Amino acid sequence: MNPLSNYAFLDESSKREIRRATLKAISIPGYQVPFASREMPIARGWGTGGLQLTLSLVGKGDRVKVIDQGADESVNAVNIKKLVSSTTGVEVTEFTASASLIQSRHRIPEEPLQADQILILQVPIPEPLRLYERSEAATRKLHSEKEYSGAYLILFEQIMRYGRVSTGADHPVMVNDRYVMAPSPIPRFDNPKMDSSDALILLGAGREKKIYAVPPHTRVVSLDFKDHPFEIESVEGRCCRLCGATGVYFDELQDNETGETFYQCNDTAHCLSLMNAEDGV
Amino acid sequence: MSDARAPGEDWVLRTNKLSKQFGDRCDLCRSVDPSVLERNFCPKCGTVYALRSVSFDLYRGEVLGIVGESGSGKSTILNCLYYDLEPTSGEVFVRDFEEGQTNIFSVSGQRRRHIRNHVLGKVYQNPVHGLRMRFSSLANIAEKLIAAGNRTVGDMEDRARNLLEHVNIPTFRMKEAPANFSGGMQQRVQIAKALSNNPPVLLLDEVTTGLDLSVQAKVLDLIKQIRRDFEISMLLVSHDLAVVRMLADRTIVMLNGTIVERGLTDQIMEDPQHAYTQELVYSLL
């Protein structure tokens, strides 16, 4: 632990301000609470929102896990873990079940989260209506009046263009039947995991200076049309080439020499724990 | 006639003493005497009186023309009616909203949206204001349907295709964004959008200004046809007297934020009473 740094990098009043915004976000599910996003030692757009949430929450007894695109060992995840552990001395882990704070970009872990865990998602664009309306003042008014035809219009336009909803990630959701929320760029596959989750889900956008939340056991419904119901990506007929798992979210890889396509678990920790179980570790 | 309402009571939109000013007002222009104003602004504080106590009724199925020079307040009326501007004072009642008993400026933002989406349609002079240029034409029309609560893609697509066909947009271009269209086509998409929810009242703001003559004729034809097919009441703002003469049953002449003359369109064109109207009619080429 670096003795020259504040505990968890940020000074105490900054952490308190972030925690206050977080509390407000939890009390109004899906509502974007503005906060004074700090300069961080990583660039904006690289997870500063999530990092500030993590640092404001981390305590002595916590175990932190960081995922980037499902992987625990990608550069961004490793760097964030290093910063957290060098300024707090808390343990980092790769095992989903043993982590108390999980900061993630692009995925919700395959293993169901527990009531004593907090999932922190990094968000690039927190405003689900941004594509429809550029002005922040205008989108705030739309939220306050629960006027969400813009969110549906974006989906309608995709159906007109491509014959189906084409949101690869960040498919908008209605939270607690009040606010439409951008779930961060998680695949549609992960959207249903937000509904009535046992764990608290926090979302932080550092560049856009917003924090919002889905409290445990909150109703989260993905937006859809009557004749185009919401569907998750189909993973049928695929299995992981390492652990043999089915029904999980996969990375699609290609062998450069043979041109053969194969699939592998996107959640590396989940893959590892399945392989360990096989070997009786 | 099955309608038991007394003649003169069959209005669909009633505007009562609508006023709009831009500026803080001073002691001089607060006095009731309108003669202190220089044209439509106060010489002392510069407050602009865009509308001064304008009242009129729009009847079922009629086209009411509003003419006047630039800055006379024509468009300000439509902007207030469509909530693009908040009037300073005055009341507006719409027959299809709570039986015409409630002033539409006294209700919440959510109910205002309801009125905009169910009772009114507006066609702007500049299509940029009425359309989402980067969304497809079909989606543009669906926007109003979605806002009115429709959640079935198939229904909305059918309705949008029908309307676009009605305004002569070729089928193979319906999925294109209006940004790729010519001005006349954009204007026709805008008209289709305004019609999407069968509004009883259509607001038309200089719809043909800036279009070339042959395209103008097509748009005017379309408006005539819509009026015949759907029996919609229309407020038609134009500084082009020829357009008003062709479409409007009755006409209001505006000058400096007030109505200076009103009557049957033919009457106004043939026998103008007010000095300004005379000037206007005789300047018609």
Boltz contact constraints between the chains, C-beta under 6 A:
constraints:
  - contact:
      token1: [A, 145]
      token2: [B, 109]
      max_distance: 6.0
  - contact:
      token1: [A, 145]
      token2: [B, 110]
      max_distance: 6.0
  - contact:
      token1: [A, 149]
      token2: [B, 146]
      max_distance: 6.0
  - contact:
      token1: [A, 149]
      token2: [B, 147]
      max_distance: 6.0
  - contact:
      token1: [A, 152]
      token2: [B, 146]
      max_distance: 6.0
  - contact:
      token1: [A, 153]
      token2: [B, 139]
      max_distance: 6.0
  - contact:
      token1: [A, 153]
      token2: [B, 143]
      max_distance: 6.0
  - contact:
      token1: [A, 153]
      token2: [B, 146]
      max_distance: 6.0
  - contact:
      token1: [A, 156]
      token2: [B, 139]
      max_distance: 6.0
  - contact:
      token1: [A, 156]
      token2: [B, 142]
      max_distance: 6.0
  - contact:
      token1: [A, 157]
      token2: [B, 135]
      max_distance: 6.0
  - contact:
      token1: [A, 157]
      token2: [B, 139]
      max_distance: 6.0
  - contact:
      token1: [A, 159]
      token2: [B, 153]
      max_distance: 6.0
  - contact:
      token1: [A, 160]
      token2: [B, 136]
      max_distance: 6.0
  - contact:
      token1: [A, 160]
      token2: [B, 138]
      max_distance: 6.0
  - contact:
      token1: [A, 160]
      token2: [B, 139]
      max_distance: 6.0
  - contact:
      token1: [A, 160]
      token2: [B, 175]
      max_distance: 6.0
  - contact:
      token1: [A, 225]
      token2: [B, 151]
      max_distance: 6.0
  - contact:
      token1: [A, 225]
      token2: [B, 153]
      max_distance: 6.0
  - contact:
      token1: [A, 226]
      token2: [B, 151]
      max_distance: 6.0
  - contact:
      token1: [A, 226]
      token2: [B, 152]
      max_distance: 6.0
  - contact:
      token1: [A, 227]
      token2: [B, 152]
      max_distance: 6.0
  - contact:
      token1: [A, 227]
      token2: [B, 153]
      max_distance: 6.0
  - contact:
      token1: [A, 227]
      token2: [B, 154]
      max_distance: 6.0
  - contact:
      token1: [A, 228]
      token2: [B, 153]
      max_distance: 6.0
